[in-house]
């Protein structure tokens, strides 16, 4: 068996053009999640809806993603990646335009589901397209390119959303996708290579009837957890149990058909299994707690949505510094030798947030976010590189689908768990003496008062007891600190599976299916 020992080739113009198409689609999909998150109060006022009703604009999108992702691997083989990618772009763009025309909250949720059906296919298809375009020796560099929208989305989303809503209208957070989507469609038609679909593969209808509804039900229960505040609520445990049983049934069944909807046989690949576990634990830990960083700035420091978004920028800057370097290193050095150090950087930056108070220095917090960003740039994409590089060309679509489903579930679970911990901590605050009980019947708490007011100037200036307000803010800050501590501990636990990532050169099988291909030894 021969090996290729030459240095990994640089990304040429043709590959970068293809990467441009994928990045455009990924930016739309990821950006739309964070842009909508800042519009929740606007939707409440616009449609006269409760928070629970408006929250479904986020939940519906997530459920649609989880439902459609399992179909992506089969559909890519059956119809071709170019054709399917352009269909996903069209669905997402159409859903965006329809969202801007919504007259009530029910319509908006329905149109968000349509958006999610398109958006759910964009990331796994994009990973498949880019991996095939670059070849095994440049996967690390390409994953670094794909990581750009994954970093820019959470950072620029709140900034862009706040600016559009304040300067124009909530409709523009959706309409902005129209020119981007049309441009991406034209770009994809010109740049993406011609499809080579494989129509002989049968579709796993039984698997679809178990996996897609199972994931949707499970994530519905998880998404309801912060609202109900207890897993014993029927609205939480019933769909979670039903969903879990369907998913378990699918796992047991999936090894029987020749072409399962989700190919769990891929987990026989040690690299894919270790990378999947590492990615799942990391996503629960960091992404779950990371969603609360802007909330801390908004609710404890009283920052505007725009300012809170700007304060998160150091994290993205740090990641952009290390991500290109990590991409090049992933093509030369086994990821098991780099990822643990990147995780330690994240943990070091994370530690400052376990100590936050109502007056914590912005210099300390922004510096910590920058350090966390440095670690993030060397974590997620190298892990995905390790997972995909030893799969064959035919397995890449199914491997990327598996990783995306895992990441989606872990992100949803992490967000719900961290929200429940924060809510539970806030609810432990003692009642404020002398204040009326609100219509809900729940006692007003010091922390609850601070959070509900979000430190608006008129609330602060008009509050009769400033000392009481300060105690409420201090308690609320402690609640955030406790939640961040859980995320910090989980981040440290990610080091355990990360230590089992490849530390030696790995043989790539990406070209095995090509006639006359020679196995390539990769780092």
TORTIPA-730877 format. One line per field, with one value per residue (C-alpha): residue number from 1; residue in three letters; x, z, y. Coordinates in Angstrom, 3 decimals, padded with zeros to 6 digits. Layout:
<lolums>
n <- c(NUM, ...)
res <- c(ALA, ...)
px <- c(X, ...)
pz <- c(Z, ...)
py <- c(Y, ...)
</lolums>
This chain:
<lolums>
n <- c(1, 2, 3, 4, 5, 6, 7, 8, 9, 10, 11, 12, 13, 14, 15, 16, 17, 18, 19, 20, 21, 22, 23, 24, 25, 26, 27, 28, 29, 30, 31, 32, 33, 34, 35, 36, 37, 38, 39, 40, 41, 42, 43, 44, 45, 46, 47, 48, 49, 50, 51, 52, 53, 54, 55, 56, 57, 58, 59, 60, 61, 62, 63, 64, 65, 66, 67, 68, 69, 70, 71, 72, 73, 74, 75, 76, 77, 78, 79, 80, 81, 82, 83, 84, 85, 86, 87, 88, 89, 90, 91, 92, 93, 94, 95, 96, 97, 98, 99, 100, 101, 102, 103, 104, 105, 106, 107, 108, 109, 110, 111, 112, 113, 114, 115, 116, 117, 118, 119, 120, 121, 122, 123, 124, 125, 126, 127, 128, 129, 130, 131, 132, 133, 134, 135, 136, 137, 138, 139, 140, 141, 142, 143, 144, 145, 146, 147, 148, 149, 150, 151, 152, 153, 154, 155, 156, 157, 158, 159, 160, 161, 162, 163, 164, 165, 166, 167, 168, 169, 170, 171, 172, 173, 174, 175, 176, 177, 178, 179, 180, 181, 182, 183, 184, 185, 186, 187, 188, 189, 190, 191, 192, 193, 194, 195, 196, 197, 198, 199, 200, 201, 202, 203, 204, 205, 206, 207, 208, 209, 210, 211, 212, 213, 214, 215, 216, 217, 218, 219, 220, 221, 222, 223, 224, 225, 226, 227, 228, 229, 230, 231, 232, 233, 234, 235, 236, 237, 238, 239, 240, 241, 242, 243, 244, 245, 246, 247, 248, 249, 250, 251, 252, 253, 254, 255, 256, 257, 258, 259, 260, 261, 262, 263, 264, 265, 266, 267, 268, 269, 270, 271, 272, 273, 274, 275, 276, 277, 278, 279, 280, 281, 282, 283, 284, 285, 286, 287, 288, 289, 290, 291, 292, 293, 294, 295, 296, 297, 298, 299, 300, 301, 302, 303, 304, 305, 306, 307, 308, 309, 310, 311, 312, 313, 314, 315, 316, 317, 318, 319, 320, 321, 322, 323, 324, 325, 326, 327, 328, 329, 330, 331, 332, 333, 334, 335, 336, 337, 338, 339, 340, 341, 342, 343, 344, 345, 346, 347, 348, 349, 350, 351, 352, 353, 354, 355, 356, 357, 358, 359, 360, 361, 362, 363, 364, 365, 366, 367, 368, 369, 370, 371, 372, 373, 374, 375, 376, 377, 378, 379, 380, 381, 382, 383, 384, 385, 386, 387, 388, 389, 390, 391, 392, 393, 394, 395, 396, 397, 398, 399, 400, 401, 402, 403, 404, 405, 406, 407, 408, 409, 410, 411, 412, 413, 414, 415, 416, 417, 418, 419, 420, 421, 422, 423, 424, 425, 426, 427, 428, 429, 430, 431, 432, 433, 434, 435, 436, 437, 438, 439, 440, 441, 442, 443, 444, 445, 446, 447, 448, 449, 450, 451, 452, 453, 454, 455, 456, 457, 458, 459, 460, 461, 462, 463, 464, 465, 466, 467, 468, 469, 470, 471, 472, 473, 474, 475, 476, 477, 478, 479, 480, 481, 482, 483, 484, 485, 486, 487, 488, 489, 490, 491, 492, 493, 494, 495, 496, 497, 498, 499, 500, 501, 502, 503, 504, 505, 506, 507, 508, 509, 510, 511, 512, 513, 514, 515, 516, 517, 518, 519, 520, 521, 522, 523)
res <- c(UNK, UNK, UNK, UNK, UNK, UNK, UNK, UNK, UNK, UNK, UNK, UNK, UNK, UNK, UNK, UNK, UNK, UNK, UNK, UNK, UNK, UNK, UNK, UNK, UNK, UNK, UNK, UNK, UNK, UNK, UNK, UNK, UNK, UNK, UNK, UNK, UNK, UNK, UNK, UNK, UNK, UNK, UNK, UNK, UNK, UNK, UNK, UNK, UNK, UNK, UNK, UNK, UNK, UNK, UNK, UNK, UNK, UNK, UNK, UNK, UNK, UNK, UNK, UNK, UNK, UNK, UNK, UNK, UNK, UNK, UNK, UNK, UNK, UNK, UNK, UNK, UNK, UNK, UNK, UNK, UNK, UNK, UNK, UNK, UNK, UNK, UNK, UNK, UNK, UNK, UNK, UNK, UNK, UNK, UNK, UNK, UNK, UNK, UNK, UNK, UNK, UNK, UNK, UNK, UNK, UNK, UNK, UNK, UNK, UNK, UNK, UNK, UNK, UNK, UNK, UNK, UNK, UNK, UNK, UNK, UNK, UNK, UNK, UNK, UNK, UNK, UNK, UNK, UNK, UNK, UNK, UNK, UNK, UNK, UNK, UNK, UNK, UNK, UNK, UNK, UNK, UNK, UNK, UNK, UNK, UNK, UNK, UNK, UNK, UNK, UNK, UNK, UNK, UNK, UNK, UNK, UNK, UNK, UNK, UNK, UNK, UNK, UNK, UNK, UNK, UNK, UNK, UNK, UNK, UNK, UNK, UNK, UNK, UNK, UNK, UNK, UNK, UNK, UNK, UNK, UNK, UNK, UNK, UNK, UNK, UNK, UNK, UNK, UNK, UNK, UNK, UNK, UNK, UNK, UNK, UNK, UNK, UNK, UNK, UNK, UNK, UNK, UNK, UNK, UNK, UNK, UNK, UNK, UNK, UNK, UNK, UNK, UNK, UNK, UNK, UNK, UNK, UNK, UNK, UNK, UNK, UNK, UNK, UNK, UNK, UNK, UNK, UNK, UNK, UNK, UNK, UNK, UNK, UNK, UNK, UNK, UNK, UNK, UNK, UNK, UNK, UNK, UNK, UNK, UNK, UNK, UNK, UNK, UNK, UNK, UNK, UNK, UNK, UNK, UNK, UNK, UNK, UNK, UNK, UNK, UNK, UNK, UNK, UNK, UNK, UNK, UNK, UNK, UNK, UNK, UNK, UNK, UNK, UNK, UNK, UNK, UNK, UNK, UNK, UNK, UNK, UNK, UNK, UNK, UNK, UNK, UNK, UNK, UNK, UNK, UNK, UNK, UNK, UNK, UNK, UNK, UNK, UNK, UNK, UNK, UNK, UNK, UNK, UNK, UNK, UNK, UNK, UNK, UNK, UNK, UNK, UNK, UNK, UNK, UNK, UNK, UNK, UNK, UNK, UNK, UNK, UNK, UNK, UNK, UNK, UNK, UNK, UNK, UNK, UNK, UNK, UNK, UNK, UNK, UNK, UNK, UNK, UNK, UNK, UNK, UNK, UNK, UNK, UNK, UNK, UNK, UNK, UNK, UNK, UNK, UNK, UNK, UNK, UNK, UNK, UNK, UNK, UNK, UNK, UNK, UNK, UNK, UNK, UNK, UNK, UNK, UNK, UNK, UNK, UNK, UNK, UNK, UNK, UNK, UNK, UNK, UNK, UNK, UNK, UNK, UNK, UNK, UNK, UNK, UNK, UNK, UNK, UNK, UNK, UNK, UNK, UNK, UNK, UNK, UNK, UNK, UNK, UNK, UNK, UNK, UNK, UNK, UNK, UNK, UNK, UNK, UNK, UNK, UNK, UNK, UNK, UNK, UNK, UNK, UNK, UNK, UNK, UNK, UNK, UNK, UNK, UNK, UNK, UNK, UNK, UNK, UNK, UNK, UNK, UNK, UNK, UNK, UNK, UNK, UNK, UNK, UNK, UNK, UNK, UNK, UNK, UNK, UNK, UNK, UNK, UNK, UNK, UNK, UNK, UNK, UNK, UNK, UNK, UNK, UNK, UNK, UNK, UNK, UNK, UNK, UNK, UNK, UNK, UNK, UNK, UNK, UNK, UNK, UNK, UNK, UNK, UNK, UNK, UNK, UNK, UNK, UNK, UNK, UNK, UNK, UNK, UNK, UNK, UNK, UNK, UNK, UNK, UNK, UNK, UNK, UNK, UNK, UNK, UNK, UNK, UNK, UNK, UNK, UNK, UNK, UNK, UNK, UNK, UNK, UNK, UNK, UNK, UNK, UNK, UNK, UNK, UNK, UNK, UNK, UNK, UNK, UNK, UNK, UNK, UNK, UNK, UNK, UNK)
px <- c(000.000, 001.489, 001.099, 001.007, 003.529, 003.480, 002.147, -001.577, -002.393, -003.821, -007.461, -007.652, -010.074, -012.565, -012.881, -013.186, -016.026, -017.902, -017.129, -018.652, -021.997, -022.031, -021.035, -023.865, -026.423, -024.997, -024.953, -028.665, -029.605, -027.562, -028.092, -031.864, -031.843, -030.078, -031.763, -035.219, -034.168, -033.897, -037.305, -039.338, -040.527, -041.386, -043.502, -045.333, -046.258, -047.016, -049.324, -050.601, -049.247, -047.814, -044.142, -044.986, -046.807, -044.043, -041.363, -042.751, -041.207, -037.920, -039.163, -041.022, -037.882, -035.807, -038.343, -038.416, -034.617, -034.658, -037.364, -035.742, -032.063, -032.453, -033.849, -030.881, -028.429, -030.865, -032.138, -028.580, -027.849, -031.194, -031.530, -027.966, -026.446, -026.675, -030.352, -031.234, -029.110, -030.835, -034.236, -033.293, -032.207, -035.519, -037.583, -035.672, -035.964, -039.681, -040.291, -038.450, -040.616, -043.794, -042.693, -042.597, -046.236, -047.579, -050.678, -050.810, -048.541, -049.959, -049.025, -045.549, -044.908, -046.144, -043.881, -040.945, -041.491, -041.237, -037.996, -036.682, -037.439, -035.081, -032.560, -032.187, -030.744, -028.315, -025.608, -025.298, -025.500, -022.917, -020.500, -020.990, -020.428, -017.291, -015.748, -016.129, -014.814, -011.645, -010.568, -009.159, -005.951, -007.737, -010.713, -009.303, -008.919, -012.385, -013.949, -012.297, -014.077, -017.406, -016.822, -016.998, -020.822, -021.061, -019.104, -020.491, -024.140, -024.352, -022.288, -023.782, -027.358, -028.278, -026.478, -028.165, -031.569, -031.506, -030.450, -033.092, -035.911, -034.936, -034.223, -036.815, -039.267, -039.355, -040.284, -036.773, -035.153, -036.846, -036.843, -033.064, -032.873, -034.549, -031.618, -029.120, -031.178, -031.683, -027.984, -027.056, -029.410, -027.822, -024.346, -025.097, -026.419, -023.226, -020.587, -021.717, -020.686, -023.254, -025.088, -024.422, -027.472, -027.874, -031.586, -031.214, -031.157, -034.477, -036.044, -036.430, -040.073, -040.243, -037.158, -038.594, -041.853, -039.833, -036.858, -038.310, -041.425, -039.291, -036.802, -039.601, -041.493, -038.364, -037.207, -040.747, -040.662, -037.177, -038.201, -041.189, -039.027, -038.015, -041.670, -042.977, -039.860, -040.201, -039.695, -042.698, -045.119, -047.109, -046.378, -042.669, -042.255, -044.971, -043.562, -039.993, -040.836, -042.751, -039.959, -037.249, -039.100, -039.434, -035.733, -034.717, -036.959, -035.237, -031.776, -032.696, -034.272, -031.640, -029.151, -031.605, -032.270, -029.543, -030.075, -031.317, -032.512, -029.623, -026.670, -025.616, -023.251, -020.904, -020.272, -018.136, -015.583, -013.715, -012.853, -016.489, -017.682, -015.110, -015.592, -019.390, -019.226, -016.786, -018.931, -022.132, -020.712, -019.087, -022.301, -024.397, -021.842, -020.774, -023.679, -026.218, -024.489, -023.319, -026.917, -027.139, -024.105, -026.123, -028.947, -026.501, -025.505, -029.150, -030.715, -028.000, -026.086, -029.136, -027.512, -029.500, -029.787, -027.307, -024.765, -025.142, -024.397, -021.340, -020.061, -020.131, -017.914, -014.565, -015.533, -015.933, -012.717, -010.802, -012.250, -011.407, -007.777, -007.356, -009.782, -007.629, -004.589, -006.536, -007.743, -004.208, -002.972, -005.820, -004.426, -000.943, -001.259, -003.672, -006.542, -006.029, -002.883, -004.547, -008.217, -007.521, -005.437, -008.223, -010.719, -008.456, -008.482, -012.293, -012.384, -009.932, -012.110, -015.277, -014.063, -014.527, -018.260, -018.598, -017.697, -019.961, -021.783, -023.872, -020.767, -018.242, -015.718, -016.362, -012.601, -012.478, -015.595, -014.621, -011.096, -012.519, -014.797, -011.779, -009.886, -012.949, -013.110, -009.479, -010.379, -013.574, -011.660, -009.563, -012.352, -015.514, -014.183, -011.162, -013.504, -015.738, -012.652, -011.574, -015.045, -015.378, -011.896, -011.790, -015.223, -015.578, -016.998, -020.380, -020.453, -019.707, -023.318, -024.601, -021.760, -022.402, -026.133, -025.382, -023.155, -025.730, -028.529, -026.311, -025.342, -028.963, -030.157, -027.216, -027.753, -031.473, -030.862, -028.055, -030.147, -033.124, -031.046, -029.228, -032.518, -034.084, -031.087, -031.228, -035.001, -034.756, -032.042, -034.061, -037.185, -035.285, -035.065, -037.011, -040.158, -039.879, -041.799, -044.569, -044.989, -048.254, -048.612, -048.828, -051.885, -050.110, -050.258, -046.507, -044.780, -042.630, -038.967, -036.027, -034.316, -037.541, -038.152, -034.676, -035.055, -038.587, -037.497, -034.355, -032.786, -034.775, -033.854, -037.432, -037.632, -034.352, -035.087, -038.633, -037.957, -038.587, -035.871, -032.589, -030.930, -033.596, -033.094, -029.346, -029.903, -032.222, -029.629, -026.922, -029.091, -029.896, -026.191, -025.442, -028.077, -026.298, -022.956, -024.303, -025.628, -022.303, -020.529, -022.489, -021.403, -017.802, -017.772, -019.298, -016.648, -013.946, -015.693, -015.396, -011.673, -012.340, -013.608, -011.266, -008.271, -009.351, -009.303, -006.672, -003.107, -001.486, -001.697, -005.003, -005.664, -008.218, -010.821, -012.472, -011.041, -011.501, -014.591, -012.870, -011.472, -007.775, -007.592, -004.667, -005.277, -004.013, -002.337, -003.592, -002.578)
pz <- c(000.000, -001.074, 000.625, -000.353, 001.597, -000.193, 001.585, 001.272, -001.787, -001.387, -002.203, -005.875, -007.467, -008.600, -005.105, -003.519, -005.914, -004.774, -001.163, -001.785, -002.727, 000.370, 002.681, 001.302, 002.053, 005.495, 006.390, 005.553, 007.533, 010.664, 010.618, 010.558, 013.887, 015.762, 013.896, 014.902, 018.539, 019.042, 017.436, 020.061, 021.929, 018.596, 017.553, 020.885, 020.369, 016.636, 016.923, 020.480, 021.360, 024.532, 024.873, 024.743, 021.419, 019.905, 021.031, 018.476, 015.726, 017.032, 018.043, 014.770, 012.793, 014.951, 014.655, 010.869, 010.788, 012.822, 010.628, 007.261, 008.048, 008.118, 004.571, 003.218, 002.811, 000.794, -001.259, -002.110, -003.521, -005.305, -006.867, -006.761, -004.455, -006.858, -007.608, -003.954, -002.735, -005.130, -004.035, -000.392, -001.252, -003.037, -000.113, 002.392, 000.315, -000.339, 003.349, 004.197, 001.870, 003.209, 006.798, 005.917, 004.753, 007.932, 009.424, 012.632, 014.794, 013.453, 009.888, 010.961, 012.725, 009.672, 007.332, 009.714, 009.421, 005.632, 006.121, 008.349, 005.764, 003.378, 005.981, 007.438, 004.188, 003.520, 006.079, 005.506, 001.734, 001.912, 003.830, 001.261, -001.718, -000.234, 000.856, -002.603, -004.275, -002.198, -001.912, 001.231, 001.427, 001.863, 004.056, 007.038, 005.083, 003.601, 007.006, 008.185, 005.343, 006.283, 009.888, 008.951, 008.841, 011.968, 013.783, 012.086, 012.495, 016.304, 016.350, 013.510, 013.945, 017.014, 015.586, 012.185, 013.671, 016.119, 013.425, 010.909, 013.457, 014.885, 011.533, 009.268, 010.219, 011.559, 008.045, 006.847, 009.003, 006.556, 003.343, 003.507, 002.556, -000.811, -002.651, -000.925, -001.809, -005.453, -005.782, -004.228, -006.635, -009.696, -008.263, -007.560, -011.065, -012.587, -010.211, -008.805, -010.847, -012.700, -010.600, -010.744, -008.898, -008.056, -008.594, -007.749, -003.963, -002.247, 000.233, 003.855, 004.527, 007.770, 009.081, 008.128, 009.989, 013.129, 013.032, 011.782, 014.044, 016.881, 016.662, 016.291, 019.350, 021.494, 020.623, 021.162, 024.711, 025.293, 023.881, 026.246, 029.314, 030.019, 029.824, 032.148, 034.387, 035.293, 033.426, 035.269, 033.251, 030.809, 028.035, 028.557, 029.438, 027.191, 023.845, 025.055, 025.979, 022.763, 020.723, 022.567, 022.023, 018.299, 018.030, 019.985, 017.703, 014.702, 016.116, 016.576, 013.116, 011.181, 010.929, 008.960, 005.652, 003.059, 002.734, 006.094, 006.405, 008.790, 008.411, 011.985, 010.599, 009.940, 013.692, 013.253, 012.072, 015.271, 014.162, 013.414, 016.735, 018.890, 016.988, 017.305, 021.079, 021.472, 019.286, 021.167, 024.642, 023.467, 021.816, 024.923, 027.102, 025.098, 022.755, 025.550, 027.883, 024.996, 024.172, 027.578, 027.179, 025.340, 027.901, 030.683, 028.970, 028.191, 031.534, 034.109, 032.515, 030.762, 027.336, 024.136, 021.686, 019.343, 022.104, 023.456, 019.979, 019.687, 023.064, 021.707, 018.766, 020.482, 020.480, 016.712, 016.236, 018.305, 016.312, 013.015, 014.157, 014.868, 012.451, 009.292, 011.268, 012.697, 009.199, 007.854, 010.905, 010.552, 007.122, 008.592, 012.262, 013.838, 015.489, 018.707, 019.247, 018.796, 019.894, 023.629, 023.798, 022.064, 024.619, 027.442, 025.933, 025.889, 029.515, 030.529, 028.944, 030.281, 033.882, 034.092, 033.410, 036.410, 038.575, 037.013, 039.061, 038.240, 037.790, 036.260, 034.096, 030.358, 029.801, 031.653, 029.937, 026.411, 026.960, 028.131, 025.085, 022.841, 024.509, 024.146, 020.483, 020.006, 021.353, 019.313, 016.105, 016.829, 018.024, 015.972, 012.424, 013.244, 015.017, 011.927, 009.743, 011.793, 011.504, 007.720, 006.329, 006.618, 005.051, 001.396, -001.100, -000.990, 002.818, 003.176, 002.591, 005.214, 007.604, 007.432, 007.904, 011.042, 012.445, 011.721, 013.418, 016.431, 016.612, 016.257, 019.068, 021.340, 020.743, 021.542, 024.660, 025.813, 025.333, 027.177, 030.064, 030.605, 030.407, 033.011, 035.353, 035.038, 035.549, 038.569, 040.113, 039.581, 041.078, 044.294, 045.002, 048.105, 047.497, 047.630, 050.725, 050.241, 046.488, 044.970, 043.622, 039.790, 037.924, 037.369, 041.097, 041.425, 044.058, 042.769, 043.445, 043.669, 040.793, 038.828, 039.189, 037.855, 034.942, 034.052, 033.999, 032.004, 033.691, 031.628, 032.742, 033.741, 035.881, 037.613, 038.162, 039.413, 041.721, 045.327, 046.949, 045.035, 047.585, 046.976, 043.237, 043.641, 045.719, 043.017, 040.327, 042.434, 042.903, 039.180, 038.326, 040.719, 038.912, 035.609, 037.234, 038.503, 035.040, 033.435, 035.996, 034.742, 031.185, 032.340, 034.010, 030.923, 028.764, 030.927, 030.575, 026.794, 027.258, 028.099, 024.645, 022.991, 024.342, 022.195, 018.941, 016.407, 017.448, 014.524, 010.743, 009.428, 006.099, 003.963, 002.075, 000.304, -003.064, -002.624, -004.849, -007.755, -010.399, -009.985, -006.878, -004.536, -000.773, 000.755, 004.126, 005.998, 009.229)
py <- c(000.000, 003.309, 006.611, 010.210, 012.173, 015.483, 018.532, 019.189, 021.277, 024.736, 025.404, 026.363, 028.810, 026.160, 024.705, 028.161, 029.020, 025.924, 026.808, 030.257, 028.704, 026.527, 029.388, 031.569, 028.877, 028.167, 031.865, 032.191, 029.097, 029.853, 033.624, 033.187, 031.364, 034.164, 037.026, 035.805, 035.331, 039.094, 039.723, 037.825, 040.973, 042.613, 039.610, 039.705, 043.356, 042.979, 039.953, 040.398, 036.948, 035.463, 034.566, 030.858, 031.347, 033.460, 031.008, 028.571, 030.700, 029.259, 025.819, 025.192, 025.966, 023.601, 020.775, 021.161, 020.936, 017.740, 016.215, 016.850, 016.212, 012.396, 012.468, 014.396, 011.499, 009.365, 012.314, 013.402, 009.949, 009.697, 013.150, 014.511, 017.101, 020.060, 019.568, 019.006, 021.920, 024.302, 022.970, 023.591, 027.152, 027.743, 026.398, 028.498, 031.673, 031.105, 030.488, 033.719, 035.797, 034.191, 034.947, 038.650, 038.453, 036.791, 038.438, 036.407, 034.297, 031.014, 031.933, 033.019, 029.689, 027.737, 029.702, 029.209, 025.448, 025.789, 027.716, 024.938, 022.260, 024.049, 025.154, 021.664, 020.328, 023.174, 022.279, 018.495, 018.983, 021.747, 019.519, 016.747, 019.065, 020.623, 017.325, 015.811, 018.971, 019.228, 015.608, 013.989, 015.990, 019.340, 018.509, 020.403, 023.629, 023.305, 022.677, 025.889, 027.708, 026.114, 027.150, 030.845, 031.034, 028.883, 031.588, 034.683, 033.629, 033.806, 037.021, 039.032, 037.732, 039.821, 042.864, 042.614, 041.757, 044.655, 047.107, 045.986, 046.041, 049.437, 051.098, 049.482, 046.728, 043.185, 042.044, 042.856, 040.159, 037.781, 039.828, 040.198, 036.519, 037.164, 038.796, 036.462, 033.391, 034.377, 035.174, 031.812, 029.975, 031.588, 031.050, 027.370, 026.765, 028.151, 026.768, 023.423, 020.379, 018.293, 015.711, 011.987, 010.594, 006.923, 006.107, 002.422, 002.933, 002.218, 004.625, 003.518, 004.453, 002.450, 004.222, 007.601, 006.854, 006.163, 008.557, 011.858, 011.857, 010.488, 013.347, 015.918, 014.605, 014.353, 017.879, 019.197, 017.852, 019.257, 022.656, 022.767, 022.094, 025.737, 026.821, 024.087, 024.180, 020.500, 017.246, 015.765, 017.910, 015.769, 018.246, 017.504, 013.838, 012.389, 013.603, 013.010, 009.406, 008.756, 010.302, 008.376, 005.074, 005.784, 006.682, 003.553, 001.500, 003.034, 002.269, -001.405, -001.549, 000.444, -002.428, -004.604, -002.738, -002.459, 001.307, 002.669, 006.239, 006.949, 004.619, 003.818, 001.177, 004.099, 004.195, 001.092, 003.638, 004.479, 008.013, 008.840, 007.418, 009.234, 012.494, 012.196, 011.718, 014.610, 016.874, 015.974, 016.662, 019.889, 021.121, 020.456, 022.244, 025.239, 025.953, 025.555, 028.009, 030.195, 031.119, 032.795, 035.069, 037.781, 037.389, 038.208, 041.456, 042.303, 041.511, 042.159, 045.048, 046.519, 046.661, 047.091, 044.209, 045.874, 046.495, 042.954, 041.640, 043.868, 042.666, 039.100, 040.074, 039.259, 035.590, 035.593, 037.546, 035.003, 032.116, 033.780, 034.066, 030.360, 028.688, 029.035, 027.860, 024.905, 024.010, 023.831, 021.922, 019.400, 018.481, 017.893, 016.950, 014.425, 016.320, 014.371, 016.424, 019.831, 019.657, 019.006, 022.193, 024.144, 022.811, 023.962, 027.475, 027.423, 026.275, 029.010, 031.678, 030.089, 030.270, 034.058, 033.642, 031.338, 034.359, 037.008, 039.619, 042.693, 044.874, 042.469, 044.313, 044.316, 044.148, 040.827, 039.441, 040.499, 039.200, 035.875, 035.695, 036.281, 033.406, 031.177, 032.121, 031.125, 027.697, 027.398, 028.016, 024.951, 022.666, 022.136, 021.987, 019.785, 017.349, 017.184, 016.781, 013.775, 012.288, 012.561, 012.072, 008.266, 007.706, 006.714, 009.201, 007.444, 007.534, 011.254, 012.368, 009.944, 010.739, 014.485, 013.837, 011.808, 014.571, 017.284, 015.361, 014.746, 018.412, 019.557, 017.271, 018.161, 021.887, 021.649, 019.571, 021.885, 025.016, 023.526, 022.195, 025.498, 027.437, 025.137, 025.538, 029.336, 029.441, 027.159, 029.330, 032.496, 030.927, 030.194, 033.927, 035.069, 037.149, 040.933, 042.054, 044.591, 044.113, 042.840, 039.320, 039.355, 037.949, 034.619, 033.975, 033.560, 035.685, 038.536, 037.813, 040.141, 038.400, 038.098, 041.825, 042.615, 040.197, 041.325, 044.962, 044.118, 047.132, 049.649, 053.189, 054.071, 050.931, 051.662, 055.352, 054.766, 051.848, 052.949, 050.842, 050.922, 048.635, 046.012, 046.308, 045.859, 042.724, 041.411, 042.015, 040.397, 037.308, 037.185, 037.478, 034.609, 032.547, 033.149, 032.296, 028.961, 028.106, 029.026, 026.822, 023.809, 024.643, 025.056, 021.617, 019.978, 021.645, 020.073, 016.690, 017.048, 016.493, 012.829, 011.733, 014.263, 012.348, 009.384, 011.387, 010.162, 010.887, 009.062, 009.246, 007.912, 006.232, 008.099, 006.076, 008.996, 007.957, 004.215, 004.116, 005.836, 003.548, 003.012, 005.177, 004.736, 004.884, 008.098, 008.306, 011.364, 012.995)
</lolums>
